[in-house]
């Protein structure tokens, strides 16, 4: 089923937090959150 990356996304100003609730790199049901910050050039 994959990591379910992007199942939910929270945007606040220049920040985006993306949830991957099925990611199990740190154990069963551990999940992950990825934080992206928009820089001055429009890139993350």
Protein Blocks (a to p, Z undefined) as FASTA:
>chain_A
ZZoiokaccdehjbccdddfkbcknoghkbpaddddddfkopZZ
